[in-house]
Structure formats: structure tokens, C-alpha cells
């Protein structure tokens, strides 16, 4: 999902995207798993338009996810 939503964006922007997903998971409103958050109806266009199935994330996306999971979400003000 990160690759589709912001693969061409800066690392800081990608951290913000992952932070949104983690924050939604932590809220419990969209479910209790990453999958339930990502696949929640109408939330992310790459899911509804099929782009997610063709995603080829780079090491950068994996590193960004690891960073946010290890260090916490970014503050979005």
C-alpha cells in the first residue's frame, strides 16, 4: 500500500502514510489487523482500483515501515 500511495514521495511523507495506517489500527475503528485497515471499504484507492495487487515495493518502503513500527508514528499537524 505504501508503494502505491506514496512510493515516489519523500521518506518523511512515506512515514506519514504508514503513520496513518498504524494510527487507524491503534484506534480499532477500522479493525484489529493491518489487513482490516488496508482493506476497509473506501479507505485506500489502490485497494479499490486493483493497483495494490501489482505493487512492487522497494527496500525504501520496507525500511520506512520498519522505522515507524520501531520508533512510533509521526505527528501530523
Backbone as JSON Lines, residues from 0, in Angstrom:
{"i":0,"aa":"X","n":[0.83,-1.19,0.0],"ca":[0.0,0.0,0.0],"c":[0.88,1.25,0.0]}
{"i":1,"aa":"X","n":[1.93,1.23,0.78],"ca":[2.82,2.4,0.83],"c":[3.4,2.7,-0.54]}
{"i":2,"aa":"X","n":[3.83,1.69,-1.25],"ca":[4.38,1.89,-2.59],"c":[3.36,2.57,-3.5]}
{"i":3,"aa":"X","n":[2.12,2.12,-3.45],"ca":[1.07,2.67,-4.31],"c":[0.66,4.08,-3.89]}
{"i":4,"aa":"X","n":[0.55,4.31,-2.62],"ca":[0.1,5.6,-2.11],"c":[1.18,6.67,-2.17]}
{"i":5,"aa":"X","n":[2.44,6.29,-1.98],"ca":[3.47,7.32,-1.9],"c":[4.86,6.88,-2.24]}
{"i":6,"aa":"X","n":[5.0,5.88,-3.09],"ca":[6.32,5.37,-3.43],"c":[7.25,6.4,-4.03]}
{"i":7,"aa":"X","n":[6.7,7.42,-4.67],"ca":[7.52,8.46,-5.27],"c":[7.72,9.67,-4.38]}
{"i":8,"aa":"X","n":[7.17,9.61,-3.18],"ca":[7.26,10.73,-2.25],"c":[8.51,10.62,-1.39]}
{"i":9,"aa":"X","n":[8.79,11.67,-0.64],"ca":[9.94,11.68,0.26],"c":[9.76,10.63,1.36]}
{"i":10,"aa":"X","n":[10.85,10.28,2.0],"ca":[10.79,9.33,3.11],"c":[9.89,9.87,4.22]}
{"i":11,"aa":"X","n":[9.96,11.17,4.49],"ca":[9.12,11.76,5.54],"c":[7.64,11.61,5.19]}
{"i":12,"aa":"X","n":[7.29,11.83,3.94],"ca":[5.91,11.66,3.5],"c":[5.49,10.2,3.63]}
{"i":13,"aa":"X","n":[6.38,9.29,3.28],"ca":[6.06,7.87,3.39],"c":[5.87,7.47,4.86]}
{"i":14,"aa":"X","n":[6.65,8.07,5.75],"ca":[6.46,7.81,7.18],"c":[5.07,8.28,7.62]}
{"i":15,"aa":"X","n":[4.62,9.39,7.08],"ca":[3.29,9.9,7.41],"c":[2.2,8.95,6.92]}
{"i":16,"aa":"X","n":[2.39,8.39,5.74],"ca":[1.4,7.45,5.2],"c":[1.32,6.21,6.09]}
{"i":17,"aa":"X","n":[2.44,5.65,6.46],"ca":[2.44,4.49,7.35],"c":[1.86,4.88,8.71]}
{"i":18,"aa":"X","n":[2.14,6.07,9.16],"ca":[1.59,6.53,10.44],"c":[0.07,6.55,10.42]}
{"i":19,"aa":"X","n":[-0.51,6.96,9.3],"ca":[-1.97,6.95,9.17],"c":[-2.5,5.53,9.35]}
{"i":20,"aa":"X","n":[-1.86,4.58,8.71],"ca":[-2.31,3.19,8.79],"c":[-2.17,2.67,10.23]}
{"i":21,"aa":"X","n":[-1.03,2.92,10.84],"ca":[-0.8,2.46,12.22],"c":[-1.78,3.14,13.18]}
{"i":22,"aa":"X","n":[-1.99,4.44,13.0],"ca":[-2.94,5.15,13.87],"c":[-4.35,4.61,13.71]}
{"i":23,"aa":"X","n":[-4.73,4.27,12.49],"ca":[-6.06,3.67,12.28],"c":[-6.14,2.32,12.96]}
{"i":24,"aa":"X","n":[-5.09,1.54,12.87],"ca":[-5.06,0.25,13.55],"c":[-5.19,0.44,15.05]}
{"i":25,"aa":"X","n":[-4.43,1.35,15.6],"ca":[-4.45,1.6,17.04],"c":[-5.81,2.11,17.52]}
{"i":26,"aa":"X","n":[-6.54,2.81,16.66],"ca":[-7.85,3.32,17.05],"c":[-8.87,2.19,17.2]}
{"i":27,"aa":"X","n":[-8.67,1.1,16.46],"ca":[-9.62,0.0,16.49],"c":[-10.86,0.21,15.65]}
{"i":28,"aa":"X","n":[-11.06,1.41,15.14],"ca":[-12.26,1.72,14.36],"c":[-12.33,0.93,13.07]}
{"i":29,"aa":"X","n":[-11.2,0.71,12.42],"ca":[-11.15,0.02,11.14],"c":[-10.78,-1.46,11.29]}
{"i":30,"aa":"X","n":[-10.78,-1.98,12.48],"ca":[-10.46,-3.38,12.72],"c":[-9.23,-3.53,13.58]}
{"i":31,"aa":"X","n":[-8.84,-4.78,13.78],"ca":[-7.73,-5.05,14.7],"c":[-6.53,-5.7,14.02]}
{"i":32,"aa":"X","n":[-6.41,-5.52,12.71],"ca":[-5.25,-6.03,11.99],"c":[-4.9,-5.05,10.87]}
{"i":33,"aa":"X","n":[-3.66,-5.11,10.44],"ca":[-3.26,-4.26,9.32],"c":[-4.12,-4.55,8.1]}
{"i":34,"aa":"X","n":[-4.41,-5.81,7.88],"ca":[-5.23,-6.2,6.74],"c":[-6.61,-5.55,6.8]}
{"i":35,"aa":"X","n":[-7.23,-5.57,7.97],"ca":[-8.57,-4.97,8.08],"c":[-8.52,-3.46,7.82]}
{"i":36,"aa":"X","n":[-7.46,-2.81,8.24],"ca":[-7.32,-1.37,7.99],"c":[-7.11,-1.11,6.51]}
{"i":37,"aa":"X","n":[-6.19,-1.83,5.9],"ca":[-5.87,-1.62,4.49],"c":[-7.07,-1.91,3.6]}
{"i":38,"aa":"X","n":[-7.81,-2.98,3.92],"ca":[-8.93,-3.38,3.07],"c":[-10.28,-2.83,3.51]}
{"i":39,"aa":"X","n":[-10.3,-1.91,4.47],"ca":[-11.57,-1.28,4.87],"c":[-12.19,-0.58,3.66]}
{"i":40,"aa":"X","n":[-13.45,-0.8,3.47],"ca":[-14.14,-0.29,2.29],"c":[-13.99,1.22,2.13]}
{"i":41,"aa":"X","n":[-13.56,1.62,0.94],"ca":[-13.49,3.02,0.57],"c":[-12.36,3.82,1.2]}
{"i":42,"aa":"X","n":[-11.37,3.16,1.8],"ca":[-10.32,3.9,2.51],"c":[-9.09,4.2,1.67]}
{"i":43,"aa":"X","n":[-8.66,3.27,0.84],"ca":[-7.43,3.46,0.06],"c":[-7.7,3.1,-1.4]}
{"i":44,"aa":"X","n":[-7.49,4.06,-2.29],"ca":[-7.8,3.83,-3.7],"c":[-6.99,2.7,-4.33]}
{"i":45,"aa":"X","n":[-5.73,2.44,-3.96],"ca":[-5.02,1.31,-4.57],"c":[-5.69,-0.05,-4.3]}
{"i":46,"aa":"X","n":[-6.46,-0.13,-3.25],"ca":[-7.2,-1.37,-2.98],"c":[-8.37,-1.48,-3.94]}
{"i":47,"aa":"X","n":[-9.14,-0.4,-4.06],"ca":[-10.34,-0.46,-4.89],"c":[-10.04,-0.47,-6.38]}
{"i":48,"aa":"X","n":[-8.91,0.1,-6.8],"ca":[-8.62,0.12,-8.25],"c":[-7.7,-1.01,-8.7]}
{"i":49,"aa":"X","n":[-7.33,-1.89,-7.78],"ca":[-6.51,-3.06,-8.13],"c":[-5.02,-2.83,-8.18]}
{"i":50,"aa":"X","n":[-4.58,-1.6,-7.97],"ca":[-3.14,-1.3,-8.06],"c":[-2.34,-2.03,-6.99]}
{"i":51,"aa":"X","n":[-2.97,-2.28,-5.86],"ca":[-2.27,-2.95,-4.76],"c":[-1.77,-4.33,-5.17]}
{"i":52,"aa":"X","n":[-2.51,-4.99,-6.02],"ca":[-2.14,-6.33,-6.46],"c":[-0.91,-6.35,-7.35]}
{"i":53,"aa":"X","n":[-0.55,-5.2,-7.92],"ca":[0.58,-5.11,-8.84],"c":[1.78,-4.39,-8.22]}
{"i":54,"aa":"X","n":[1.68,-4.05,-6.95],"ca":[2.72,-3.25,-6.29],"c":[4.03,-4.01,-6.19]}
{"i":55,"aa":"X","n":[5.12,-3.29,-6.4],"ca":[6.46,-3.84,-6.27],"c":[7.27,-2.89,-5.39]}
{"i":56,"aa":"X","n":[7.08,-2.99,-4.07],"ca":[7.77,-2.05,-3.17],"c":[9.28,-2.22,-3.22]}
{"i":57,"aa":"X","n":[9.95,-1.12,-2.97],"ca":[11.42,-1.13,-2.92],"c":[11.86,-1.32,-1.47]}
{"i":58,"aa":"X","n":[13.15,-1.43,-1.29],"ca":[13.7,-1.54,0.06],"c":[13.35,-0.31,0.89]}
{"i":59,"aa":"X","n":[13.24,0.83,0.23],"ca":[12.88,2.05,0.95],"c":[11.54,1.9,1.66]}
{"i":60,"aa":"X","n":[10.54,1.33,0.98],"ca":[9.24,1.16,1.62],"c":[9.33,0.21,2.81]}
{"i":61,"aa":"X","n":[10.08,-0.86,2.67],"ca":[10.26,-1.79,3.8],"c":[10.96,-1.1,4.96]}
{"i":62,"aa":"X","n":[11.96,-0.29,4.65],"ca":[12.7,0.44,5.69],"c":[11.79,1.45,6.41]}
{"i":63,"aa":"X","n":[10.95,2.13,5.65],"ca":[10.03,3.11,6.24],"c":[9.05,2.42,7.18]}
{"i":64,"aa":"X","n":[8.49,1.31,6.75],"ca":[7.56,0.56,7.6],"c":[8.27,0.14,8.88]}
{"i":65,"aa":"X","n":[9.45,-0.45,8.75],"ca":[10.21,-0.87,9.93],"c":[10.49,0.31,10.85]}
{"i":66,"aa":"X","n":[10.86,1.44,10.28],"ca":[11.17,2.62,11.08],"c":[9.97,3.05,11.92]}
{"i":67,"aa":"X","n":[8.82,3.15,11.29],"ca":[7.62,3.6,12.01],"c":[7.21,2.58,13.07]}
{"i":68,"aa":"X","n":[7.29,1.3,12.74],"ca":[6.91,0.28,13.71],"c":[7.87,0.26,14.91]}
{"i":69,"aa":"X","n":[9.13,0.56,14.67],"ca":[10.11,0.56,15.75],"c":[10.16,1.85,16.54]}
{"i":70,"aa":"X","n":[9.87,3.0,15.88],"ca":[10.05,4.3,16.51],"c":[8.76,5.07,16.77]}
{"i":71,"aa":"X","n":[7.67,4.55,16.32],"ca":[6.39,5.23,16.52],"c":[5.98,6.08,15.34]}
{"i":72,"aa":"X","n":[4.74,6.48,15.36],"ca":[4.18,7.24,14.26],"c":[4.65,8.69,14.3]}
{"i":73,"aa":"X","n":[4.57,9.33,13.14],"ca":[4.91,10.74,13.05],"c":[3.72,11.56,13.53]}
{"i":74,"aa":"X","n":[4.0,12.77,13.94],"ca":[2.92,13.67,14.35],"c":[2.47,14.43,13.13]}
{"i":75,"aa":"X","n":[1.19,14.41,12.87],"ca":[0.64,15.07,11.7],"c":[-0.15,16.29,12.14]}
{"i":76,"aa":"X","n":[0.46,17.46,12.03],"ca":[-0.21,18.69,12.46],"c":[-0.4,19.57,11.26]}
